[in-house]
Amino acid sequence: MSYTPVANVESRKAHWLSAVACRLDIITSVALIVASTPLASLLSKAPLPVAQLNVLDDSWRIDIIYKALSGVWLDRNVIFTYGPLYQLITAIPARLLGFSLKTFYLTGVVTLIWTTIVLTFSTAKVLLHSEPAWKRALFLVLVVGFWSPLEVRTSALLFFYAVFVACVARILRPHPGLLVRAAACAFLLILAFMLSADTGFYAAIALILILAVSAIVDWKSARNLIRLAQFGLLSLAGFALFGIGINVAMGDQPFGFRFLRDAYQIVSTYRWIEPVSMPSNSSRVLMWTLAAAALIYCTALLKKDFRSTTSPRWRVFLLSSPLVALVVLQSALVRPGWEHMVIGLFPIILFSLVVLLGTRVSSITRTSVCLLIAVGGTGLITGPVSWLRPHNVIANYSFHSRRESSTCSGIYVDGVCFDSTTFGVRHDATALQVTSDFLRQTTAPTDSVMVFPYQNLVGDAARRLVAGGVLQNYLIGGEYLTRRQIVGLETLRPRYGVYFLDWPGVYKVDDVSSFTRTPQVWFYMQRHYSAERQIAPGIIALVRDESRPGRIRQQPHMLSGTGGDFAVAEDPQTIDLGKISWPNDADFLKLTMTMHYPVYWKLLKPAEVIVIVQLADGSEKQAKVVLRPNTSNEVWVYPWGDEGLGGFFNPAPAGPQAVLQPAVVGIKIRVARFDWISVMPTRVSVSRAEAVSLQY
Amino acid sequence: MTDEAAQRTVATLAGLAVLLIVCLSTKPPWHDEPVSNAAKVISVLHVQPTDRVLGGLDEAAISNADPVTGQRSLAAHGWVVSCVLTAPVKKVVVLVDGEPAGDTDQFFPRPDVAQAYGRSDFNNSGWQVDTFFGQLPSGAHVITLTVLLANGESVDLPGKKAWAP
């Protein structure tokens, strides 16, 4: 062979092309990160125009960042669905650029996109490790650009699952490293709990399912069964050891495992404090997606993929992944609104894409058909996410065409200009502006504040720490979380607070009054704080008043003849507790009741319960309530308009009942299934009905 | 064609297909809730020839009195549309016991109203008033509306009873 310059150039070109082809997955990841980065906005000093304001979700998203910068950590100081790892990740931009609402609205989504890209790339590396890089690149674009929800939990869970599969498959081969792999899995399990409570439990279930499936597949091999058992035990021991480290880091007793107990409380209450009915479009999409996934999996199982020639990793993946996807779907079935359904269905969609792209066969026909299904199906069903659309990518780097205006024609708060014409956004932005201004003016930077029920971002915008043991009150279900919230408030005893009444235009979580959802926290607030003034319509400024606990007491009056045990035979069913004699000075209705459900409610969700209060003027109030199944619950209902609850904070000794409201004349309880996944109770027991007055 | 070349061709085609979808797809992203076909209007309400203004008050609430000023706040929302072709709604005034308590000239979309009447021009009919107003004794009060049209005409609409705690 003779040397020629042309051949050399050709050879170099081929070398470069080959290098690019081998790293196409990494190049695609970087390209996606670059495409999603709003560089022009990051360099701009102008107020950031924001068109949306979701007070409920933005409150927790912003508050955990502000708390991280203030040294207040989830799991250690405050309970929330998410954990300190998630808090750490989302707080990175604020650490680098400084905390402000502008930083959050500019970088909050970008942080999630970047993390999702990295996690999905890692998942592809593990599950599609024997495929060419272009397939992983394609997988990455399809998953991140079309299907992945904008939240890190599920992407992280799927990455953890992929590593578990790889580790378990590896130990079935004659390889050393059992201990290392068990330690790696244990470490990832701890990371899962540090990310969020549900990710932790789902990851633990995923590992158990992988081990169980592997044991069933290899049940004839005593050696493999022993290795699987050893692996399981070593992982458990590793988890305990890492857990002790976490306990110490969290300021807990070495063997306290409070982070696990808190995670269990959050996960176990979710099923009964936040169920909602399934909209028809969620139901339809659920069925179609599961049917399509079943078809893909059945085809893969019937083809060569499951023969002994396939790798253990692929075999374990094919059998365990649909089970894991069905388990993760649980969260979406409890709360099947579209935004949750998208999250719940994501694992089965991602796994189906892995099956389609991971055929591991050289047949070009089969590869082409699988690609056609994956790409064509994606294109037919959905469009790309908004940040990947060409005009948005161009806008991220349009330095000159950007409107550089230092003025804000909308509502300006902390670097952000809420310039929406939508009434709800303007209303909420105005409330945010006036309330944060109030907190900034009346409190010192070192003071903490109390916010009820969930609008924490008003404290963050004012740079004041929002006190409490549970991040937002709607998460509180049961005695444990109630106690933690009150202990958190008592620890800091904030001098000032703000109370957002259930007011027209203010979002009530699942239409449950914030008083009825967390009555004990409301009573704590009412006993320790009095109204200073109304900051804005429906927003009351509270100031701590230590004289109130000694002055205010509850006076119960039994409502005779209203209790009983009622069988539930119909759906829906209305139980009439009968006519009652309501005392003139009574303020609240308190029912002590138990909903008796069959044991399988824990796999489904309870029914909707509404307390109907009939008033003497012929009107009635329908109060939706949340009840822990098979446990005695205290249900508190304010029989009149919830906006009247603000009167109980008056500093003057007179209560709000200066003028008598129409008396309660009857009580009914309506029970109905939310949807086809919801379970009706078999019995409703009302052990006590009381009219309670607050006496000053 | 060698197997490797065929794989390369398939990979290129798949990449191009994805690129085309990203650039040309007009479909909404998966995360956006699809509009349900089930929401089609079955029966459409009709505007009567004698109608001047349609709509009213959906919900109203009066807060407790401010401990310092004694003022109360009022929140009311609903929808209004003008049936006079040349005179759109200019302002909605909310009255408590016949006395003006607040008004608004800002309107927001109410697709349910537009759908119910089969009239897209009824879409921007939502209104809300959220305001402080004067002192008011506790008890029941009547909240009504006065709708001012662009031609100067004013139309009173019946309201609801609200309780001042």
Contacts between the chains, C-beta under 8 A, distances in Angstrom:
chain1	res1	chain2	res2	distance
A	132	B	7	7.3
A	132	B	11	7.4
A	134	B	11	4.4
A	134	B	14	7.9
A	134	B	15	7.1
A	135	B	11	7.7
A	137	B	15	7.8
A	138	B	11	7.8
A	138	B	14	5.7
A	138	B	15	6.9
A	138	B	18	6.6
A	141	B	18	5.5
A	141	B	22	7.8
A	142	B	18	7.1
A	145	B	18	7.9
A	145	B	22	6.6
A	146	B	29	7.6
A	146	B	30	6.2
A	147	B	30	5.9
A	149	B	31	6.4
A	150	B	31	7.0
A	279	B	36	7.5
A	280	B	36	6.2
A	280	B	38	5.7
A	281	B	33	7.0
A	281	B	34	5.6
A	281	B	36	5.0
A	285	B	34	8.0
A	338	B	33	4.0
A	338	B	34	7.9
A	339	B	31	7.2
A	339	B	33	7.6
A	342	B	30	6.3
A	342	B	31	5.4
A	362	B	3	6.2
A	364	B	3	6.8
A	364	B	6	4.5
A	364	B	7	6.7
A	364	B	10	6.5
A	367	B	7	7.3
A	367	B	10	6.1
A	368	B	10	5.5
A	371	B	10	6.4
A	371	B	14	4.9
A	375	B	14	5.6
A	375	B	17	5.0
A	375	B	18	5.9
A	375	B	21	7.4
A	376	B	17	7.7
A	378	B	21	7.2
A	379	B	17	7.3
A	379	B	21	4.2
A	379	B	25	6.5
A	381	B	27	7.8
A	381	B	30	7.3
A	382	B	27	5.8
A	382	B	28	7.6
A	382	B	29	6.3
A	382	B	30	4.0
A	383	B	21	7.7
A	383	B	25	4.1
A	383	B	26	6.7
A	383	B	27	3.4
A	383	B	28	5.7
A	383	B	29	5.6
A	383	B	30	8.0
A	384	B	21	7.0
A	384	B	22	4.8
A	384	B	25	6.2
A	384	B	29	6.7
A	385	B	29	4.9
A	385	B	30	7.9
A	385	B	31	7.1
A	386	B	29	6.1
A	388	B	22	5.9
A	389	B	22	7.4
A	390	B	22	7.3
A	390	B	23	5.6
A	421	B	108	7.7
A	422	B	108	6.3
A	423	B	106	6.7
A	423	B	108	3.8
A	423	B	126	6.7
A	423	B	128	5.9
A	424	B	108	7.7
A	427	B	128	7.1
A	427	B	130	6.5
A	501	B	63	6.7
A	503	B	61	6.3
A	503	B	63	7.7
A	503	B	75	5.5
A	504	B	59	4.8
A	504	B	60	7.2
A	504	B	61	5.3
A	504	B	75	4.2
A	504	B	76	7.1
A	504	B	77	5.6
A	504	B	128	7.4
A	504	B	130	8.0
A	505	B	75	6.2
A	505	B	77	6.5
A	505	B	128	6.0
A	505	B	130	6.6
A	530	B	67	7.6
A	531	B	64	7.9
A	531	B	66	7.8
A	531	B	67	5.0
A	532	B	67	6.9
A	532	B	68	7.4
A	533	B	66	5.4
A	533	B	67	6.5
A	533	B	68	4.9
A	533	B	69	7.2
A	534	B	63	6.6
A	534	B	66	4.7
A	534	B	71	7.3
A	534	B	73	5.9
A	534	B	132	7.2
A	536	B	73	7.6
A	536	B	130	7.8
A	537	B	63	6.7
A	537	B	73	3.4
A	537	B	74	6.9
A	537	B	75	5.7
A	537	B	130	4.7
A	537	B	131	6.2
A	537	B	132	6.4
A	538	B	61	7.8
A	538	B	63	6.3
A	538	B	73	6.4
A	538	B	75	6.2
A	538	B	130	7.4
A	640	B	163	6.2
A	640	B	165	7.5
A	641	B	61	5.8
A	641	B	162	7.5
A	641	B	163	5.7
A	641	B	165	7.5
A	643	B	61	4.2
A	643	B	62	7.0
A	643	B	63	5.5
A	643	B	64	7.9
A	643	B	75	7.6
A	643	B	165	7.3
A	644	B	64	6.5
A	644	B	163	6.8
A	644	B	165	3.4
A	646	B	63	5.6
A	646	B	64	4.5
A	646	B	165	7.4
A	647	B	64	3.6
A	647	B	65	7.9
A	647	B	165	4.5
A	650	B	64	7.0
A	650	B	67	5.7
A	651	B	67	5.6
A	652	B	67	7.2
A	656	B	64	6.3
A	656	B	165	5.1
A	658	B	138	5.3
A	659	B	137	7.4
A	659	B	138	3.8
A	659	B	139	4.6
A	661	B	163	6.4
A	661	B	165	7.7
